[in-house]
Amino acid sequence: MGIRLDSGNGAATEVQETNRMRGIREKKPRIPRWGIFLFVILAAFAVARTLQRGVEKSKAAQPPVRPVLVAQVITKDVPVYLDEIGTCAAYETVQVQAQVAGQIKSRDFQDGADVKKGDPLFTIDPRPYQAALDQAKAQAAFDQVTMKRQADLRSKGVNAAQDYDTAVANAQKSQAAAEAAQVNLDFCYIKSPINGRVGLRNVDIGNLVGPTSPPLVVIQGLDPIYTDFTVAETDLALVRKYLGGPNVKVQTYSPDEKRAPRMGDLYFIDNAVQPGSGTVKARGVTPNSDRALWPSEFVRVRFILDMIKNAKLVPSQAVQISQSGPFVFVVKPDNTLDLRPVKPGQRQDGDLQVIESGLQPNENVVVTGQLALAPGAKVDPQPYNSSQLAADENSAAAKSSK
C-alpha cells in the first residue's frame, strides 16, 4: 500500500514539472518585427562605417602627389676644358735707349699715351751730328772727284796704278763715313719702334743722355696680349691627348667679369715640369683691342682642349649621389618617377652638367625635392626656371637676415 502511493506521487510530480516548464516557455516574450528591422539597419550602418574607415586608411597610406620642378634634357656642343688662374704679360716690351750722346731738346709724347710705330718720342740736340754729317759729305764729294781724276789719268797711262787704287779706297771710306754720320744724326730723333703704350719717362728736357744711360722710357705692346698660366702635372696626360688639335684654345676672362671672355690661341707650352711646383708653363695669345687686360694682372683662364658634339645637359642640381653612385629621377609620361643611374661629366656654364650616359634627349628630370621622392611615386611636374629660383632664394636669404 505504501509503495503504490510513492509511485503515484512520483508520476504526479513529473507531470507537474513538465507543465510548469511548458508554462514558462509560453510566457517568454517574442521580439517584435520593428525591432528586427531596426537591428538590421544599425548593423548595415556599422558595416558601411567600417568600410568607409578602411577606404580612408588606405587613402592615407598612399603618398600624396608632390609638386616638383623638372627640366628637359638638352643637347648642344660643349668644351672639354681646364680652369686655371693666370696673369697677363705684354706682347712686346721695349726699353727705349739713347744711341748717341747729347742733350734732350724735346719730348713729343704724354706719359701713358698710346703710340704707333714711328711716332716721335725724344729729340737729342742734332747740331753736332749735323755738322759731322756735312763734313763727312764734303770729304766724300772731294774723294769722289779725286777718284774720277785718277781714273782719267789711269786711262792715259800717266799715273801709277797705286795712285788710282788709293783714290778709290779713299772715296769708299769717305762715303762710309758720311753714311755713319747720317745714322748718328738719325739717332738724334728717337721714335717708337712698336705700337704700344708708353710708361713713365725717366728723363726730361735738358738732361744729358748717352748709350750707357738708363732707358729713357719703356713701351709695352698690349694688343694682342699674352696670357700666362700653368697646367698641373696630373692634367698633363689629358693635355697631351688633345695638344695640336684644331679645337685647342685659350679663353681669358676679364677680372671684373663685366666683359665677355676673349678667345685666343695657344702660343707656347713648356717642355718640362717645374720641379718645385709640379706644373707646366703655358702661354696664350689673346686679343686686347680695348686694352681691358693689363700686364701682370690676374685673370681666370679656361684652357679649352676639345669640343663635345651634341652633349646631353641637365641642371647640376638634378644629379644626386647614393651608395650605388650618381642618379637622377626621370619623370615618365604618366607623371611617375624612374630612378636612373647616370655617368656625369664636366660642369658647364649656366649651372649645367654633362651626362655622358643614362639619359636620352628631351627626357624630363627632377631638379628639386629629390629627398622626399621614391621610384614609382606620383608627382606634379612644374617647369624649372633657374633665374626665378635664384631670385626666390636670394629673397628668402634677405628676409632671414632681417
C-alpha positions in Angstrom: 0.0 0.0 0.0 2.8 2.4 0.8 4.7 1.6 -2.5 1.9 2.5 -4.7 1.4 5.8 -3.0 5.0 6.5 -3.7 4.7 5.6 -7.4 1.7 7.6 -7.8 3.2 10.6 -6.2 6.4 10.4 -8.4 4.4 10.3 -11.6 2.3 13.2 -10.5 5.3 15.2 -9.6 6.9 14.6 -13.0 3.7 15.7 -14.8 3.6 18.9 -12.7 7.2 19.8 -13.5 6.6 19.3 -17.3 3.5 21.5 -17.2 5.5 24.2 -15.2 8.3 24.3 -17.9 5.7 24.4 -20.6 4.1 27.4 -19.0 7.4 29.3 -18.6 8.1 28.8 -22.4 4.6 30.0 -23.2 5.1 33.1 -21.1 8.6 34.1 -22.8 8.0 37.3 -24.8 8.6 37.4 -28.6 10.8 40.2 -30.4 8.6 42.5 -32.4 9.2 42.9 -36.2 10.1 46.6 -35.9 12.9 45.7 -33.5 14.3 43.2 -36.0 14.1 45.9 -38.8 15.9 48.4 -36.6 18.6 45.9 -35.8 19.2 45.2 -39.5 19.5 49.0 -40.2 22.0 49.5 -37.4 24.1 46.6 -38.5 24.2 47.9 -42.1 25.3 51.3 -40.8 28.0 49.8 -38.8 29.3 47.8 -41.8 29.2 50.8 -44.0 31.1 52.9 -41.4 33.7 50.2 -41.1 34.2 50.1 -44.9 34.5 53.9 -45.1 37.2 53.9 -42.4 39.1 51.2 -44.3 39.0 53.3 -47.5 40.2 56.4 -45.6 43.0 54.4 -44.1 44.0 53.1 -47.5 44.0 56.6 -48.9 46.0 57.9 -46.0 48.6 55.1 -46.6 49.1 56.2 -50.2 51.8 59.0 -50.5 50.4 62.4 -51.7 51.2 63.8 -55.2 54.2 66.0 -54.7 54.9 69.1 -56.8 58.4 69.1 -58.3 60.4 71.2 -60.6 61.5 69.4 -63.8 63.9 70.3 -66.6 64.3 68.8 -70.0 67.5 67.1 -71.2 69.0 69.4 -73.8 71.8 68.8 -76.3 74.5 71.2 -77.5 78.2 71.4 -78.2 80.3 72.0 -75.1 84.0 72.1 -74.4 86.4 69.8 -72.6 88.4 72.3 -70.5 90.7 73.0 -67.6 90.1 76.1 -65.4 93.3 77.8 -64.3 94.5 81.1 -62.8 96.9 83.1 -64.9 98.5 86.5 -65.4 98.7 88.8 -68.4 102.0 89.8 -70.0 102.8 92.4 -72.6 103.1 91.0 -76.1 106.2 93.3 -76.7 108.3 95.2 -74.2 110.9 97.7 -75.5 113.3 99.8 -73.4 113.9 102.9 -75.4 117.7 103.7 -75.2 119.7 106.6 -76.4 122.1 105.6 -79.2 124.1 108.8 -79.3 125.2 111.2 -76.6 123.7 114.6 -76.3 121.1 116.8 -74.6 117.4 116.2 -74.7 115.9 119.1 -76.7 112.2 118.0 -76.8 109.7 115.3 -75.6 106.9 114.5 -78.0 104.6 112.2 -76.0 102.4 112.2 -72.9 103.2 109.7 -70.2 100.9 106.7 -70.5 99.8 107.5 -74.0 99.3 105.1 -76.9 101.8 105.4 -79.6 102.3 103.8 -83.0 105.4 102.6 -84.7 107.4 105.6 -86.0 105.8 108.3 -83.7 108.5 110.7 -82.3 109.4 110.4 -78.6 112.5 112.4 -77.9 114.9 114.7 -79.8 118.6 114.9 -78.9 120.4 118.1 -79.9 121.2 117.3 -83.5 123.6 120.2 -84.3 126.9 118.4 -83.6 125.8 115.4 -85.6 124.5 117.6 -88.4 128.0 119.3 -88.6 129.7 116.0 -88.6 127.5 114.8 -91.4 128.2 117.9 -93.5 131.9 117.4 -93.0 131.7 113.8 -94.0 129.7 114.6 -97.1 132.2 117.2 -98.2 135.0 114.8 -97.7 133.1 112.2 -99.7 132.5 114.6 -102.5 136.2 115.6 -102.7 137.3 112.0 -102.7 134.8 111.1 -105.5 136.3 113.9 -107.7 139.8 112.7 -106.9 138.9 109.2 -107.8 137.5 110.3 -111.2 140.6 112.4 -111.9 142.8 109.4 -111.1 140.6 107.2 -113.3 141.1 109.6 -116.3 144.9 109.7 -115.8 145.0 105.9 -115.4 143.2 105.5 -118.8 146.0 107.6 -120.4 148.8 105.7 -118.6 150.1 108.8 -116.9 149.8 107.8 -113.2 150.7 104.7 -111.3 148.1 102.0 -110.5 148.7 102.5 -106.8 147.6 106.1 -107.0 144.3 105.1 -108.6 143.7 102.3 -106.1 144.4 104.8 -103.2 141.8 107.3 -104.7 139.2 104.5 -105.0 139.7 103.4 -101.4 139.6 107.0 -100.1 136.3 107.6 -102.0 134.7 104.5 -100.5 135.9 105.3 -97.0 134.6 108.8 -97.0 131.3 107.6 -98.4 131.0 105.1 -95.5 131.9 107.9 -93.0 129.1 110.1 -94.5 126.6 107.2 -94.1 127.7 106.7 -90.5 127.3 110.4 -89.8 123.8 110.2 -91.3 122.9 107.3 -88.9 124.1 109.2 -85.9 122.0 112.2 -87.0 119.0 110.0 -87.3 119.6 108.6 -83.8 119.0 112.1 -82.5 115.3 111.7 -83.4 114.1 108.9 -81.2 110.9 107.2 -82.5 108.7 104.5 -81.2 109.8 101.1 -82.5 106.4 99.4 -81.9 102.8 100.0 -81.5 102.1 100.2 -77.7 101.6 102.3 -74.6 104.5 104.3 -73.1 105.2 104.2 -69.4 106.5 106.9 -67.2 109.5 108.8 -68.7 112.9 108.7 -66.9 114.3 111.9 -68.4 113.2 115.4 -69.0 114.2 118.1 -71.5 117.7 119.3 -70.8 119.1 116.0 -69.5 122.3 114.6 -70.9 121.9 111.1 -72.2 124.0 108.6 -74.0 124.3 104.9 -74.9 125.2 104.0 -71.3 122.3 105.9 -69.7 119.3 104.1 -68.2 116.3 103.6 -70.5 114.5 106.8 -71.5 111.1 105.2 -71.4 109.5 101.7 -71.6 106.9 100.9 -74.3 104.7 97.8 -74.0 102.6 96.3 -76.7 99.1 95.5 -75.4 97.2 94.3 -78.4 97.4 91.3 -78.5 98.5 90.4 -75.0 99.9 87.2 -73.6 98.0 85.1 -71.0 100.4 83.1 -68.9 99.1 80.1 -66.9 100.2 76.7 -65.6 98.9 73.2 -66.1 99.0 70.7 -63.2 101.2 67.7 -63.7 98.2 65.4 -63.1 96.4 67.0 -66.1 99.4 66.7 -68.4 98.2 63.4 -69.9 94.8 64.9 -70.8 96.5 68.0 -72.4 98.9 65.8 -74.5 95.9 63.9 -75.8 94.4 67.0 -77.4 97.6 69.1 -78.0 97.9 70.2 -81.6 94.2 69.6 -82.3 92.1 72.2 -84.1 89.9 73.0 -81.1 92.7 73.9 -78.6 92.0 77.4 -77.4 92.8 79.7 -74.5 89.8 81.7 -73.1 90.6 84.6 -70.9 88.1 86.1 -68.5 88.3 89.8 -67.5 88.8 90.3 -63.7 85.7 92.5 -63.4 83.5 89.8 -65.1 81.6 92.6 -66.9 83.2 92.0 -70.2 82.8 88.9 -72.3 85.6 86.4 -72.2 88.2 86.6 -75.1 89.1 83.6 -77.2 92.8 83.3 -78.0 95.2 80.7 -79.4 97.8 78.6 -77.5 101.2 80.1 -78.2 103.5 78.1 -76.1 103.7 75.2 -73.7 106.9 74.3 -71.8 108.7 71.0 -72.4 109.4 70.3 -68.8 107.6 70.1 -65.5 108.7 72.7 -62.9 110.4 70.7 -60.1 109.2 72.8 -57.2 105.5 73.2 -58.2 104.7 70.2 -60.3 103.2 72.4 -63.1 103.9 73.1 -66.7 104.1 76.7 -68.0 101.8 77.6 -70.9 101.1 80.8 -72.7 98.2 82.0 -74.9 97.8 85.0 -77.2 94.6 87.0 -76.5 93.1 89.9 -78.5 93.0 93.1 -76.5 91.9 95.9 -78.8 90.0 97.7 -76.0 93.0 97.4 -73.6 90.8 95.8 -70.9 93.6 93.4 -70.0 96.9 94.8 -68.4 100.3 93.2 -67.9 100.8 91.4 -64.6 97.0 91.4 -64.0 95.5 88.2 -62.5 92.9 86.6 -64.8 90.8 83.5 -64.9 91.8 81.2 -67.8 89.8 78.4 -69.4 92.1 76.1 -71.4 89.8 74.5 -74.0 91.1 71.2 -75.2 88.3 69.9 -77.4 84.6 70.2 -78.2 81.9 67.5 -77.4 79.3 67.4 -80.2 75.6 67.1 -79.1 76.4 66.6 -75.4 73.4 65.9 -73.1 73.0 68.5 -70.4 70.8 68.8 -67.3 70.9 71.3 -64.3 73.6 70.2 -61.9 71.0 70.0 -59.0 69.3 67.2 -60.8 72.2 64.8 -60.2 72.1 63.1 -56.8 74.5 60.7 -55.1 73.6 57.5 -53.4 75.5 54.4 -52.2 75.2 53.0 -55.7 76.5 56.1 -57.4 75.1 59.1 -59.2 71.5 59.1 -60.3 68.6 61.3 -61.4 64.8 61.0 -61.2 63.2 60.8 -64.6 59.5 61.8 -64.9 57.7 59.3 -67.1 54.7 60.2 -69.3 52.3 59.1 -66.6 54.0 61.5 -64.1 55.6 58.7 -62.1 59.2 58.6 -61.3 62.0 56.3 -62.6 65.4 56.3 -60.7 68.0 56.3 -63.4 71.8 55.7 -62.7 73.9 58.2 -64.8 77.5 59.0 -65.5 78.1 62.7 -65.0 80.7 64.7 -67.0 82.1 68.2 -66.6 80.0 71.1 -65.4 79.4 73.8 -67.9 78.5 77.5 -67.8 74.9 78.2 -66.7 74.9 75.6 -63.9 74.6 72.7 -66.4 76.1 69.2 -66.1 77.1 67.0 -68.9 75.6 63.5 -68.7 77.8 61.0 -70.6 75.4 58.1 -70.2 72.0 57.2 -68.7 69.7 59.7 -70.2 68.1 60.4 -73.6 67.5 63.8 -75.2 64.2 65.5 -74.3 63.5 63.4 -71.2 62.3 65.3 -68.1 64.4 65.1 -64.9 63.6 66.3 -61.4 65.7 69.3 -60.3 64.5 70.0 -56.8 62.8 68.0 -54.0 64.5 64.6 -54.5 64.8 63.7 -50.8 61.1 63.2 -50.4 60.8 61.1 -53.6 60.9 57.4 -54.4 60.8 55.3 -57.6 57.2 54.9 -58.8 55.9 57.9 -56.9 53.4 60.2 -58.5 54.4 63.8 -58.9 53.0 67.1 -60.2 55.8 68.4 -62.5 56.3 72.1 -62.9 58.8 73.8 -65.3 62.2 74.7 -63.8 63.4 78.3 -64.1 66.9 78.7 -62.8 66.8 82.5 -62.8 63.5 82.6 -60.9 64.7 80.0 -58.4 67.8 82.0 -57.7 65.7 85.2 -57.2 63.5 83.3 -54.7 66.5 82.0 -52.8 68.0 85.5 -52.6 64.7 87.0 -51.4 64.4 84.3 -48.8 68.0 84.9 -47.6 67.4 88.6 -47.4 64.3 88.0 -45.3 66.1 85.6 -43.0 68.9 88.1 -42.5 66.4 90.7 -41.2 
